[in-house]
Amino acid sequence: MTTSATLTAVRPWGVGRLAPYPSTVALPHVSVHVDPETQLGVFRDCDGHVVEMGKHGTSSGTETSTSTSSDGSNGNDQGSDQDSNTD
């Protein structure tokens, strides 16, 4: 039988990993809405001026598959090709 007198208190392992939250950062925008013509988000500051939020790239890719079987079934000699574009 175990009693509380024989148990040893153990510090939880995660307690040593705790740290204060980092400082918060004020965002340069107050509101966001979608422009109906461009379908892009428009960010505005507290005075209603448009704020540039930086650019991000877009990408696209294609993949083709080939098979060299003469009867149209998937043979053992197969290949593929991939390409991508990022701007």
PyMOL commands that set and color helices and strands:
alter all, ss='L'
color gray80, all
select helices_A, chain A and resi 13-17
alter helices_A, ss='H'
color red, helices_A
select strands_A, chain A and resi 31-34+41-44+59-67+78-86
alter strands_A, ss='S'
color yellow, strands_A
deselect
rebuild
show_as cartoon
